[in-house]
Amino acid sequence: MKKTIITVVGKDCVGIIAKVCTYLANNRVNILDISQTIVQEYFNMMMIVDANEALKSFDVLVTELEQIGDEIGVKIRCQHEDIFNKMHRI
């Protein structure tokens, strides 16, 4: 299974988790792990998902999630797990 890392960062507002999770569920992307925090008024979420059964290609998922982020005022970023790990290793 190839995992994908999704990060969501921005000013907190109602419905961020609902919007992202609904999109993922509608596209058969399984959430394996999720963590979210709010520091003062800033929202931060990290998800590990399995997109192997996704109805759309990875590139389309990335583009549509970025569009959702623009609509709700947050930055949504998706990366394959191996790329994420290489970018964040010491």
C-alpha positions in Angstrom: 0.0 0.0 0.0 1.3 3.4 -0.9 0.4 6.0 1.6 -0.2 9.7 1.0 0.4 12.5 3.5 -2.2 15.4 3.4 -1.5 18.5 5.4 -4.0 21.3 6.0 -2.8 24.6 7.5 -4.6 28.0 7.9 -6.9 30.2 9.9 -9.5 28.1 11.8 -13.1 28.2 10.6 -16.1 25.9 10.8 -16.2 22.9 8.6 -12.5 22.4 7.5 -12.4 18.7 8.7 -15.9 18.0 7.4 -15.1 19.4 3.9 -11.8 17.5 3.5 -13.1 14.2 4.9 -16.3 14.4 2.9 -14.2 14.9 -0.3 -12.0 12.0 0.6 -14.9 9.7 1.4 -16.7 10.6 -1.8 -13.5 9.6 -3.8 -12.9 6.3 -1.9 -9.7 7.6 -0.1 -9.4 5.8 3.2 -8.1 7.8 6.2 -5.6 5.7 8.1 -4.5 8.3 10.7 -5.5 11.9 11.5 -4.2 14.5 13.9 -5.3 18.1 14.2 -4.5 21.0 16.5 -5.6 24.5 16.9 -3.1 27.0 18.3 -4.9 30.3 19.1 -6.9 30.8 15.8 -4.6 28.7 13.6 -5.6 25.3 12.4 -3.1 22.5 11.5 -4.1 19.0 10.4 -2.0 16.0 9.2 -3.6 12.9 7.7 -2.2 9.7 6.4 -4.4 8.2 3.8 -4.6 5.2 1.4 -5.6 6.3 -2.1 -5.1 3.0 -3.8 -8.8 2.6 -4.4 -9.4 6.3 -5.3 -11.8 7.0 -8.1 -9.5 9.7 -9.5 -5.8 9.9 -10.3 -3.4 11.3 -7.7 -2.9 14.5 -9.7 -6.6 15.1 -9.9 -7.0 14.5 -6.1 -4.1 17.0 -5.5 -5.6 19.7 -7.7 -9.2 19.3 -6.3 -8.0 19.3 -2.7 -6.0 22.5 -3.4 -9.2 24.0 -4.8 -11.1 23.1 -1.7 -8.4 24.7 0.4 -8.7 27.9 -1.7 -12.5 27.9 -1.2 -12.2 27.6 2.6 -9.1 29.7 3.1 -6.5 27.1 4.0 -3.5 25.5 2.3 -3.9 21.8 1.5 -0.9 19.9 0.4 -0.6 16.2 -0.7 2.5 14.2 -1.0 3.3 10.5 -1.6 4.8 9.1 1.7 8.2 8.4 0.2 8.6 12.0 -1.0 7.4 13.4 2.4 9.9 11.2 4.2 12.8 12.2 2.0 11.9 15.9 2.4 11.7 15.6 6.2 14.6 13.4 7.2 17.6 14.8 9.1 
